[in-house]
Amino acid sequence: MDRDDLIDLFSQFGPVTLKRMFSGYGIVADGVNFAMSLRAGIILRVDEQTVGRFDAEGAKPFQYQTKNRTVVVNSYRHLPERLYDDPDELAIWAREAVGAAQRAKAKKPSKPRKAKGSAKTPAGKPKRATRKPAKRKPAKARQAT
């Protein structure tokens, strides 16, 4: 789907921001990425509160192939086909996906930020100072001195 189609599809839900990712777009609302539009279709964020509804519709988890295996991402499910033609009900599902994304974001511990100029290794040891090699003068300039 192109940008205009996605904006139209989510028009009953409200304004969304589309961010380029992989082979399509990340779909963002209320500060969270709640859906993706990829070659595989539209995929919505789920959690333990919303996954039952997707299971009842037969919506499969998002998956992709790597060189060595198939990766299954259970936190995203494919949008049921019938919702592509029902923007009013899609808006309800999208609001639930935003809720799932917000709950997931709230569960994540925030990463501690390093102070600028902090020179510590992951083990907490100070880094050894490294010296840049002194610039050598060209051979002719060395002979003249």
KOLMI-243212 format. One record per residue (C-alpha): residue in one letter; residue number from 0; x, y, z. Coordinates in nm, 3 decimals, decimal comma. Each point is the difference from the previous one (the first is absolute). Layout:
BEGIN
 rest  nr      xx      yy      zz
    a NUM       X       Y       Z
...
***
This chain:
BEGIN
 rest  nr      xx      yy      zz
    m   0   0,000   0,000   0,000
    d   1   0,119   0,350  -0,067
    r   2  -0,011   0,293   0,244
    d   3  -0,331   0,139  -0,123
    d   4  -0,173  -0,339   0,021
    l   5   0,120  -0,045   0,359
    i   6  -0,112   0,346   0,105
    d   7  -0,342  -0,066  -0,155
    l   8  -0,024  -0,343   0,164
    f   9   0,068   0,147   0,346
    s  10  -0,212   0,313  -0,056
    q  11  -0,275  -0,111   0,241
    f  12   0,264  -0,074   0,264
    g  13   0,159   0,343  -0,017
    p  14   0,327   0,150  -0,115
    v  15   0,294  -0,236  -0,031
    t  16   0,366   0,059  -0,076
    l  17   0,169  -0,230  -0,249
    k  18   0,370  -0,075   0,040
    r  19   0,199  -0,182  -0,266
    m  20   0,113  -0,343   0,118
    f  21   0,111  -0,320  -0,170
    s  22  -0,220  -0,053  -0,305
    g  23  -0,278   0,234   0,114
    y  24  -0,103   0,227   0,286
    g  25  -0,022   0,008   0,375
    i  26  -0,334   0,148   0,104
    v  27   0,019   0,229   0,303
    a  28  -0,265   0,166   0,220
    d  29   0,019   0,145   0,350
    g  30   0,377  -0,039  -0,001
    v  31   0,006  -0,376  -0,058
    n  32   0,050  -0,223  -0,303
    f  33  -0,320  -0,205   0,009
    a  34  -0,001  -0,150  -0,349
    m  35   0,208  -0,072  -0,307
    s  36  -0,088  -0,005  -0,365
    l  37   0,234  -0,239  -0,180
    r  38  -0,012  -0,219  -0,308
    a  39  -0,175  -0,258   0,220
    g  40  -0,286   0,244   0,071
    i  41  -0,095   0,202   0,305
    i  42   0,117  -0,136   0,332
    l  43  -0,132   0,132   0,335
    r  44   0,161  -0,008   0,344
    v  45  -0,158  -0,248   0,245
    d  46   0,047  -0,097   0,363
    e  47  -0,163  -0,241   0,244
    q  48  -0,309   0,224   0,019
    t  49  -0,061   0,017  -0,375
    v  50   0,145  -0,318  -0,152
    g  51  -0,319  -0,202   0,064
    r  52  -0,196   0,218  -0,240
    f  53   0,260  -0,062  -0,272
    d  54   0,001  -0,374   0,071
    a  55  -0,381  -0,008  -0,032
    e  56   0,038   0,154  -0,348
    g  57   0,273  -0,246  -0,098
    a  58   0,258   0,280  -0,029
    k  59   0,349  -0,149  -0,019
    p  60   0,308   0,137   0,176
    f  61   0,237   0,207  -0,212
    q  62   0,296  -0,201  -0,124
    y  63   0,294   0,046  -0,230
    q  64   0,281  -0,208  -0,145
    t  65   0,367   0,045   0,077
    k  66   0,277  -0,189  -0,172
    n  67  -0,013  -0,275   0,263
    r  68  -0,353  -0,009   0,143
    t  69  -0,354   0,136   0,022
    v  70  -0,047   0,264   0,270
    v  71  -0,347   0,022   0,155
    v  72  -0,089   0,331   0,168
    n  73  -0,291  -0,079   0,231
    s  74  -0,044   0,363   0,106
    y  75  -0,131   0,092  -0,348
    r  76  -0,292  -0,165  -0,184
    h  77  -0,131   0,038  -0,352
    l  78  -0,304   0,219  -0,043
    p  79  -0,307  -0,215  -0,077
    e  80  -0,091   0,035  -0,368
    r  81  -0,355   0,122   0,066
    l  82   0,131   0,312   0,177
    y  83   0,157   0,138  -0,320
    d  84  -0,357   0,081  -0,113
    d  85  -0,133   0,118   0,338
    p  86   0,181   0,317   0,116
    d  87  -0,237   0,047   0,296
    e  88   0,085  -0,339   0,151
    l  89   0,364   0,035  -0,103
    a  90   0,009   0,316   0,215
    i  91  -0,107  -0,207   0,304
    w  92   0,270  -0,260  -0,065
    a  93   0,258   0,275  -0,056
    r  94  -0,087   0,163   0,335
    e  95   0,051  -0,336   0,169
    a  96   0,335  -0,039  -0,179
    v  97   0,106   0,345   0,125
    g  98  -0,095  -0,111   0,352
    a  99   0,209  -0,317  -0,039
    a 100   0,297   0,202  -0,127
    q 101  -0,031   0,247   0,290
    r 102  -0,013  -0,283   0,254
    a 103   0,308  -0,160  -0,158
    k 104   0,183   0,333   0,010
    a 105  -0,092   0,048   0,368
    k 106   0,138  -0,346   0,086
    k 107   0,340   0,070  -0,156
    p 108   0,254   0,125   0,250
    s 109   0,148   0,328  -0,110
    k 110   0,363  -0,022  -0,100
    p 111   0,237   0,192   0,223
    r 112   0,170   0,273  -0,195
    k 113   0,374   0,041   0,009
    a 114   0,128   0,338   0,100
    k 115   0,181   0,171  -0,284
    g 116   0,371  -0,055   0,017
    s 117  -0,036  -0,317   0,205
    a 118   0,293  -0,221  -0,088
    k 119  -0,097  -0,332   0,156
    t 120  -0,007  -0,342  -0,159
    p 121  -0,306  -0,226   0,039
    a 122   0,173  -0,166   0,298
    g 123   0,020   0,341   0,170
    k 124   0,377   0,028  -0,033
    p 125   0,151   0,325  -0,125
    k 126   0,110  -0,008  -0,361
    r 127   0,370   0,011  -0,069
    a 128   0,104   0,320  -0,162
    t 129   0,109  -0,046  -0,356
    r 130   0,253   0,224  -0,161
    k 131  -0,004   0,095  -0,360
    p 132   0,335  -0,056  -0,167
    a 133   0,195   0,321  -0,054
    k 134  -0,010   0,127  -0,353
    r 135   0,332  -0,045  -0,172
    k 136   0,148   0,266  -0,214
    p 137   0,068  -0,093  -0,361
    a 138   0,354  -0,129  -0,061
    k 139   0,117   0,322  -0,171
    a 140  -0,124   0,214   0,290
    r 141   0,185  -0,221   0,251
    q 142   0,329   0,028  -0,196
    a 143  -0,023   0,380  -0,012
    t 144  -0,014   0,031   0,378
***
